[in-house]
Amino acid sequence: MTNMKAILFLLLAVVLIATTMSKDLVRAPAAVTPDNCDCQCDGTTYLDQHDTVQGNCQSADTSGRKWCYISPDQKTKEACKDGFDYDSRYNLFKSYAACSSPDSSIDKCLLLPF
């Protein structure tokens, strides 16, 4: 019976560790403000030379931070405040901030006065 408890405890510990280390979490929480709700990823991605998906917060750049493409329109650029590296292939800027902004479809964003 003691071995069974030990195995059960070990199994529970492994499951807890695995769920906390899940890679499914893409966005870090951010305050819900008009700027954060307007700072959204465009969704554009590409495969680099190592077949790694780049863009849409899927991988990190050399700084270790995840990034995504954002629309070049004035509203998005002002909301994100960190647009960088304009990519003429897609006519888009990159942003780190958009990877941590709340999803614009959540109720809190939809109810904000814009």
BELKAZI-V21678 format. One line per field, one symbol per residue. ss: DSSP state (h for helix, s for strand, l for the rest). burial: I if it has 16 or more other ideal C-beta (glycine too) atoms within 10 Angstrom, else O. Layout:
# BELKAZI-V21678
ss = ???
burial = ???
This chain:
# BELKAZI-V21678
ss = lhhhhhhhhhhhhhhhhhhhlllllllllllllhhhhhlllllllsslllllsslllllslllllslssslllhhhhhhhlllssssllllsssslhhhhllllllhhhhllll
burial = OOOOOOOOOOOOOOOOOOOOOOOOOOOOOIOOOOOIIIIIIIOIIOOOOOOOOIIIIOOOOOOOOIIIIIIOOOOIIOIIOOIOOOOOOOOIIIIIIIIIIIOOOOOOIOOOOO
